Amino acid sequence: MGCTSLTQQQVSKLLKDISKEYMGTSYKLLTRNCNHFSEDLCKRLTGKTAPGWINRAAKLGTMFPCVIPTEWIEPPDANENGILYIM
């Protein structure tokens, strides 16, 4: 994606800050996945976005939700301890 002009301290702070925005419970397969995180991080580090094809499957899934199983779209809820139980 390129190089960054940020210092090591600035990159560390950026990673700490962005990790708070992308907590596991905010994950959504089609609208907030690891590719969204990567694109956001690249944008903040370099000012450039990831290539459009990176998240194409998720974009198509939002356009045609009938082809995606419902249980893939919403993550399971965490209990009061933040632990996910998958049955």
C-alpha positions in Angstrom: 0.0 0.0 0.0 2.9 2.3 0.4 4.9 4.0 3.2 3.9 6.1 6.1 5.4 9.3 7.4 4.3 8.5 10.9 6.8 7.8 13.7 6.9 4.5 15.5 5.2 6.2 18.5 2.4 7.6 16.2 1.9 4.2 14.7 1.6 2.6 18.1 -0.9 5.2 19.2 -2.9 4.7 16.0 -3.0 0.9 16.5 -4.2 1.4 20.1 -6.9 3.9 19.0 -8.1 2.0 16.0 -8.3 -1.3 18.0 -10.9 0.4 20.3 -13.0 1.1 17.2 -12.9 -2.4 15.9 -13.8 -4.5 18.9 -14.8 -8.1 18.3 -18.4 -7.4 19.2 -18.6 -4.8 16.4 -17.7 -7.4 13.7 -20.2 -7.8 10.9 -19.4 -10.2 8.1 -20.7 -7.9 5.3 -20.4 -4.3 6.7 -17.5 -4.3 9.2 -15.1 -7.1 8.7 -11.3 -7.5 8.7 -11.1 -5.9 5.3 -12.8 -2.8 6.5 -10.3 -2.7 9.4 -7.4 -3.1 7.0 -8.7 -0.4 4.6 -9.2 2.0 7.5 -5.7 1.3 8.8 -4.1 1.8 5.4 -6.0 5.1 4.9 -4.8 6.4 8.3 -1.2 5.2 7.7 -0.7 6.2 4.0 -3.7 8.3 3.0 -4.5 5.6 0.4 -7.4 3.2 0.3 -7.2 -0.5 -0.5 -8.1 -1.6 -4.0 -11.8 -1.8 -4.6 -11.8 -5.6 -5.3 -10.6 -6.4 -1.7 -14.1 -6.2 -0.2 -16.1 -7.0 -3.3 -17.7 -10.2 -2.0 -19.0 -8.3 1.1 -20.4 -5.5 -1.1 -22.2 -8.1 -3.3 -23.5 -9.7 -0.2 -25.1 -6.5 1.0 -26.7 -6.0 -2.5 -28.0 -9.6 -2.6 -28.7 -10.6 1.1 -30.9 -13.5 0.0 -27.8 -15.5 -1.0 -26.1 -15.2 2.4 -27.3 -17.4 5.3 -28.8 -15.2 8.0 -26.6 -16.7 10.7 -23.5 -15.4 8.8 -24.7 -11.8 8.9 -25.1 -11.0 12.6 -22.5 -12.2 15.1 -23.7 -14.1 18.2 -24.3 -12.0 21.3 -21.7 -12.0 24.0 -22.9 -12.8 27.5 -22.3 -10.4 30.5 -18.7 -11.7 30.7 -18.0 -10.9 27.0 -17.7 -14.6 26.2 -19.3 -15.9 23.0 -21.1 -19.2 23.1 -21.8 -20.9 19.8 -24.2 -23.8 19.9 
